[in-house]
Amino acid sequence: MNSRSPLPYVLLAALALSVLTMSWVFIFPQWVTSVSSDSVEAAYSALEALFAGLAFLGLLSTIWIQRQEFRLQRLEMTQTREEMRRQAEAQEKSERALQAQAEALREEAERQARAYLRISLVPTGSSSWALEISNAGRSPAEDVRLAVDRPVWLWGRDDVLKLMSQLPLFAKGGFSIPPGFTLTYALQDGRVLSHVFERAVDQPTQFAITAHYRTNGGKEVEETSRFSLDLLEETSAGDKDFWTRQVVQALRDLKPRENRM
């Protein structure tokens, strides 16, 4: 499409019209008396054709100008739509980034405020350990239930020997452990238990405890802790056999006294 301006042609036509008009004003009165009416009529017809051609030229110029304006408007609208699309994409990316940041902050706040059950074995002497179950979080652990995969024996009160799986926290569940609260259970080497209770006790050296509980946000948590008494045994201080003999002798001395009472 030719985009040249029609202004020079319009100026040229206007100049020709001016020349013809001046000729009509200054020249026509001098020879109008000597010409016939047919010549005058022909002259008027010629002027009418000229003016009609100029009007048609003006119409074409108007159409061309409008066409150029429409093309510029379409180009501007295309550029505007493209700019709006880029702005929408940038805004969408910004919203996604803000949403991801808000989600990260929410998750971090939940992690800081949630309950954390920590299960650990702590050496308390030669051949003896303590199983500690504590809530190291900032909110209560709800519906707590523990499960042990092996028959682990505990040395309870009044020299009562029982399985860890028989504890209410393991057998029933549904308890709530507040933050900062710690439960402690006494474990012992299988040989010590066998001597004291005078029957064979197969204490496993490796076992795993799985904790099921809910945090303050209602999220279900399942965590498994694995333990090896062989590894902990290397950390026990003192002569193992010496302390075993002392404990066995002390318990045997207590039994006759209880019988006498």
C-alpha positions in Angstrom: 0.0 0.0 0.0 1.3 3.4 -1.0 1.5 5.7 2.1 2.5 8.9 0.2 0.5 11.9 1.3 -2.0 13.4 -1.3 -1.3 16.9 -0.1 0.7 18.0 -3.1 -2.1 16.9 -5.5 -4.7 18.8 -3.5 -2.5 21.9 -3.5 -2.0 21.6 -7.3 -5.8 21.2 -7.9 -6.5 24.2 -5.6 -4.0 26.3 -7.6 -5.6 25.2 -10.9 -9.0 26.1 -9.5 -7.7 29.5 -8.4 -6.2 30.2 -11.9 -9.4 29.2 -13.6 -11.4 31.4 -11.2 -9.2 34.4 -11.9 -9.4 33.8 -15.6 -13.1 33.7 -15.4 -13.3 37.0 -13.5 -10.8 39.0 -15.6 -10.9 37.5 -19.0 -14.4 36.2 -19.5 -16.1 39.7 -19.4 -14.0 40.9 -22.3 -15.0 38.2 -24.8 -18.3 37.1 -23.4 -20.1 39.7 -25.7 -18.5 38.3 -28.8 -19.2 34.6 -28.2 -22.4 32.7 -28.7 -24.5 31.2 -26.0 -23.4 27.7 -27.0 -19.8 28.6 -26.2 -20.8 30.0 -22.9 -22.8 26.9 -22.1 -19.8 24.7 -23.1 -17.6 26.8 -20.9 -19.9 26.2 -17.9 -20.0 22.5 -18.7 -16.3 22.4 -18.6 -16.2 24.2 -15.3 -18.8 21.8 -13.9 -16.7 18.9 -15.0 -13.6 20.5 -13.4 -15.4 21.0 -10.1 -16.8 17.5 -10.2 -13.3 16.2 -10.8 -12.0 18.3 -7.9 -14.8 17.0 -5.6 -14.0 13.4 -6.6 -10.3 14.1 -5.9 -11.2 15.5 -2.5 -13.4 12.5 -1.8 -10.5 10.2 -2.7 -8.2 12.2 -0.5 -10.6 11.9 2.4 -10.9 8.2 1.9 -7.2 7.8 1.8 -6.7 9.9 5.0 -9.4 7.9 6.8 -7.8 4.7 5.7 -4.4 5.8 7.1 -6.1 6.8 10.4 -7.8 3.5 10.6 -4.5 1.7 10.0 -2.8 3.8 12.7 -5.7 3.1 15.1 -5.4 -0.7 14.5 -1.6 -0.5 15.0 -2.1 1.5 18.2 -4.8 -1.0 19.4 -2.5 -3.9 18.7 0.3 -2.3 20.6 -2.1 -1.5 23.5 -3.3 -5.1 23.6 0.3 -6.3 23.6 1.3 -4.0 26.4 -1.8 -5.0 28.4 -0.9 -8.6 27.9 2.6 -8.1 29.1 1.3 -6.2 32.1 -1.2 -9.0 32.9 1.6 -11.6 32.7 3.9 -9.5 34.9 1.0 -9.1 37.4 0.3 -12.8 37.3 3.9 -13.6 38.0 4.0 -11.1 40.8 0.8 -12.6 42.3 2.3 -16.1 42.0 5.5 -14.9 43.7 3.5 -13.3 46.5 1.4 -16.4 46.9 4.5 -18.6 47.1 6.1 -16.3 49.6 2.9 -16.2 51.7 2.7 -20.0 51.6 6.3 -20.3 52.6 5.7 -17.9 55.6 2.7 -19.9 56.6 4.5 -23.2 56.4 7.4 -21.7 58.4 5.0 -20.4 61.0 3.4 -23.8 61.3 6.8 -25.5 61.6 7.7 -23.1 64.4 4.4 -23.5 66.3 3.8 -27.2 65.7 4.5 -30.1 68.0 7.7 -32.2 67.7 7.8 -35.6 69.4 11.4 -36.6 70.1 12.2 -40.2 71.0 15.7 -41.0 72.3 17.7 -43.4 74.3 20.0 -42.0 77.0 22.6 -44.1 78.8 21.9 -44.0 82.6 24.7 -46.4 83.6 26.4 -49.6 82.7 24.0 -51.8 80.7 21.1 -49.5 81.4 19.3 -46.9 79.4 16.3 -44.6 79.6 13.8 -44.2 76.8 12.7 -40.6 76.7 9.6 -39.4 74.8 9.4 -35.6 74.9 7.5 -32.9 73.0 10.1 -30.4 71.9 7.6 -28.2 70.0 5.5 -25.2 71.0 2.1 -26.8 70.9 0.6 -30.0 72.3 0.9 -33.3 70.3 -2.7 -34.6 70.0 -3.9 -38.2 69.6 -0.4 -39.6 70.2 0.1 -43.3 69.6 3.4 -45.1 69.5 4.3 -48.5 68.0 7.4 -50.6 68.5 8.4 -53.3 66.0 10.1 -55.7 68.5 9.2 -57.0 72.0 11.3 -54.6 74.1 11.2 -55.2 77.9 11.0 -52.4 80.5 12.0 -52.5 84.1 9.1 -50.8 85.8 8.2 -50.0 89.3 8.4 -52.6 92.1 10.6 -54.7 89.9 7.8 -55.3 87.5 8.9 -56.6 84.1 6.6 -55.6 81.2 6.7 -55.2 77.5 7.0 -51.7 76.0 4.0 -52.5 73.8 1.8 -52.9 76.9 2.2 -49.3 77.9 -1.0 -47.2 77.5 0.9 -44.9 75.1 1.6 -47.9 72.8 -1.5 -50.1 73.5 -4.3 -47.5 73.5 -3.0 -44.2 72.1 -5.1 -41.1 71.8 -3.1 -39.2 74.5 -2.0 -35.5 74.4 1.6 -34.6 75.3 2.0 -30.9 76.1 5.1 -28.9 75.0 8.1 -29.4 77.2 6.8 -32.6 78.7 9.0 -35.7 78.9 8.1 -39.4 79.6 11.0 -41.6 80.8 11.0 -45.4 80.8 13.9 -47.6 82.1 15.5 -50.2 79.9 18.0 -52.8 80.9 20.3 -55.3 79.3 18.7 -58.7 78.7 21.3 -60.5 80.8 20.6 -58.3 83.8 16.9 -58.8 83.4 17.3 -62.6 83.2 19.4 -62.7 86.4 17.1 -60.5 88.3 13.8 -62.0 87.3 15.3 -65.5 87.1 13.9 -66.3 83.7 15.2 -65.8 80.1 14.5 -62.4 78.7 15.3 -61.9 75.1 16.0 -58.1 74.9 16.4 -57.0 71.3 19.5 -55.0 70.6 17.9 -53.1 67.7 14.3 -51.9 67.4 12.3 -49.0 65.9 9.5 -46.8 67.4 7.0 -45.1 65.2 5.1 -42.1 66.5 1.6 -41.1 65.1 0.2 -37.8 66.3 -1.6 -34.6 65.1 -0.1 -31.1 65.2 -2.0 -27.9 66.1 -3.0 -27.4 62.5 -4.6 -30.8 62.3 -1.8 -32.2 60.2 -1.1 -36.0 60.7 2.5 -36.8 61.4 4.2 -40.2 61.3 7.9 -40.4 62.4 10.0 -43.5 62.9 13.1 -43.6 65.2 15.5 -46.5 65.0 17.8 -47.5 67.9 20.7 -49.9 68.4 21.6 -50.9 72.0 24.9 -52.2 70.7 25.9 -48.7 69.6 24.8 -47.2 72.9 26.6 -50.0 74.8 29.9 -48.6 73.5 29.1 -45.3 75.2 28.4 -46.8 78.7 31.0 -45.9 81.3 32.5 -48.2 83.8 32.9 -52.0 84.1 29.8 -53.6 82.7 30.2 -56.9 84.6 30.9 -55.1 87.9 27.7 -53.0 87.7 25.7 -56.0 86.7 26.9 -58.0 89.7 26.1 -55.1 92.0 22.6 -54.6 90.7 21.9 -58.4 90.9 23.2 -58.7 94.4 21.3 -55.6 95.6 18.0 -57.0 94.2 18.6 -60.4 95.7 19.2 -58.8 99.1 15.9 -57.0 98.9 13.8 -60.0 98.1 14.4 -61.8 101.4 13.5 -58.7 103.4 10.3 -58.3 101.5 9.4 -61.9 102.2 10.0 -61.5 105.9 7.7 -58.5 106.0 
